């Protein structure tokens, strides 16, 4: 929770303060710092598109070799390559596009099917870029596409169905993709198998690993708290969302199942599926009611953590996993696994439909997500820390007029009956012998920064939000819908200081922050 000093800071410089306009008339902030001055907004890039449904600026990475930023631009089916060498610590920099790579056109030229480009990663050991590209048909295998730094096609590997995230192992030998396998035509149609694809670039082999081995263990998974659709096999129902790699192991978030799968990369085998448990809101406060008021209090409900982005780090010989506890429903065609039958103070609350699920207790009500980030010991996936109600308490204290607003409006309390501020993504960085976690809030916006050097006693460090609450026009509302984060170390940075990048999928922007 926050200190008395932090709680005394009321109504801090809301993002609208200090805004100017660029040549297009869009609001552009001057240098702006976070509440504790550890994060400073020094630059931006705009794709030129906004979309209330998101999907524009999604995943962002940096290439230290050429000082360029690479961005997945979902709206155009492209990779935007952005010049970062013009960044400055003294003046706000509007970064410029260097080159836009049309992946759909590339697919036509190179003979692979293109449905969507979803993720990107860079391996500077071998000077290559990897993309996750989904097939046009939701039931067919997608691709891991390899490019050079200029965006030129090198080769393509076949992945599983709907690759949604791609990453390299630390040594560059392996490329992995999280293949979701969602039943996009509803459960009456085909539900593809979720999987992880492993490319061994040294041996030039490709292996796609699914969860068939756990079909015979379905009952024990559900008994442990892994959430499964009734009568569905784990091999069909488990949907990999995100991968974090460390020490030859890959940790895979199974968001809707509220679990983490553990994968030995070299052997290509899953060793375990670990449930993440449930948050007890009888003991931890939240605002669960959309009533136009701020009312953070305990309730007789539970939260399924359901992380989207995850990250891993080691300290004192122990490995820890960080989770951004977003929450996610299964909604395909006419199928949905959520209900609004629960009412609190006469207001409907969105919860999981327990009647459709195994792994949940009858008679209890479960929210999607936990409005927090958590830290787990990877040895047994025991939770050692959770940020509790920090995020909502902080927003209520410092932004009371816009508490739990969504990323497309400034309406007070609009997200309280659903997933609140909605933590989407987490990344971690070592800076000056300390370890920091950065958590992007998809709905309310901004980035929370925590000192996690002692994982059992993580502490709030800073927060910054670069949306513009003075405007109701989407194109002038600043950075909206944090989707991806990336930390550039000081030794690799174009400004010789550690830098944080955020990709904002609604506003179609990248925000750049100096970390102090």
NORKAKA-V156111 format. One line per field, one symbol per residue. ss: DSSP state (~ for helix, > for strand, _ for the rest). psi: psi as a letter, one per 30 degrees, with the letter a starting at -180 (. if undefined). burial: + if it has 16 or more other ideal C-beta (glycine too) atoms within 10 Angstrom, else -. Layout:
ss = ???
psi = ???
burial = ???
This chain:
ss = ___~~~~___________>>>_____>>>__>>_____>>>>>>>>__________>>>>>>>____>>>>>>____>>>>>>_________>>__>>>>>>~~~~~~~~_____>>>>>>>>____>>>>>>>______>>>>>>>_____>>>>>>>>>_>>>>>>_____>>>>>>_______________>>>>>>____>>>>>>_~~~~~~~~~~~~~___>>____~~~~__>>>>>>>__>>>>>>~~~_>>>>>>____>>>>>>>__>>>_____>__________>____>>>_____>>>>>>__>>>>>>>______>>__>>_>>>>>>>__>>>>>>_~~~>>_______>>>____>>>>>____>>>>>___~~~~~~~~~_~~~____________________>>>>>>>>>__>>>>>>>>_____>>>>>___~~~_>>>>>>__>______~~~_>___>>>>>>>__________>>>>>>____>>>>>>>_
psi = llleeeffjkhljlffkgkakafggkkkkakklleggfkkjfllkkfgklkfgagdjdkklkjfeghkkkkjjfefhljkkkkfffklfekkkjllkekkjjeeeeeeefglkkekkflklkjfeghlkkkkkllekfflkakjkkllfggkkelkkkaakikfkkllleffekkkkjjehkifglffakjlkllkkjkjfefhlkkkkageffefgeeeeeffgkkkkkgkkefefkjkelkkkkhfkkkkkieffhlkkkkjeefhkkfljklfakkjgffklljfkjggljijlllillkkeikdkllklkkhgkkkkkkjiekkljjkcgkkgllhfkkkhgkkkklkjfffklflkkflkklklghlllkkjfeghkkfkkgbgeeeeeeeefhffgkhllgglgkkgfgefcgbfikekklkkkkhglkkkkkkjedfllkkkkjgejffhkkkelkkkgljffkfkefggakkikellkkkleffkfgglkkkkkkjfefhlkkkkkk.
burial = -----+--------+---+------++++--+++++-++++++++++-+++--++++++++++---++++++++++++++++++--+----++-+--+--+++--++----+-+++++++++++---++++++++--+--+++++++-+-+-+--++++++++++++++---++++++++++++--+--++++++++++++------++++--+---+--++--+++++--+++++++++++++++--+++++++++++++++-+--+-+--+++++++-+--+-+++++---+++--+-+++++++++++++-----++++++++++++-+----+++--+-+----++++++-+++++----++++++++++++++--+--++++++++++++++++--+++++++-+-++++++++++++++++++-+---+++++++++++++++++++-+--+-++++++++++-+--+++++++++++++++---++++-+++++++++++++++++++-
